[in-house]
Structures are given as C-alpha cells and as structure tokens.
Amino acid sequence: MSPRETLVKETREWLEHARSDLDACAALIAAGLPAEALFHA
C-alpha cells in the first residue's frame, strides 16, 4: 500500500469514529444527558 493509500485509509477510519461520536452525542442529548454527550464531543 502506498503512503497516500495508507493516509486515505486512516483518514476514513478517523472520520468514521468521529461520526460515531457525533451520533452518540445526539442520542445522549436527546436522552437528557448533556454531560455525557460532552465526553463524546
């Protein structure tokens, strides 16, 4: 795998993780747990 391909793969993995954290924030805020949502932010 070229360095560029590695960078693209790792970037996509980080973006997927960030999306998961944002989804967790939204769910926690909707559940009335803003402090817990801040942890994921």
N, C-alpha and C positions, 0 to 999 in steps of 0.2 A: 504494500500500500504506500502510495506516495505521501510526502508530508502534507500536501494540500488535502488529499483524501482523508488523512487522519484528522486534520483540523476540522474539516466539514463534518465528519462523523462525531467528533467530540462536541462540537458546537450544537449539533442537533440533539445530542443526549442532554446537554445542559438546558436547552430550550424546552425539551420535554419535561425535565424536572421542574423548571420554573412554571410551566403551565400547570403541573400537578399541584404545586404550592399555591398558585392563584385559585385553583378550583377548591382547594382546602380552605383558603381564606373566605371565599364566597360562602361555602357551606357553614363554616363556623360563625360568620357574621349573621347569616340567616337564622342560625340556631340560638342567637343571642349570646355568643361567646367571643366578644371582640378582643379580649386579652389573648386568648388562644390563637385568634387569627393573626395577631401581631407577630407571634412567634414564626409563622409561616411567611410573613411579609419580609 
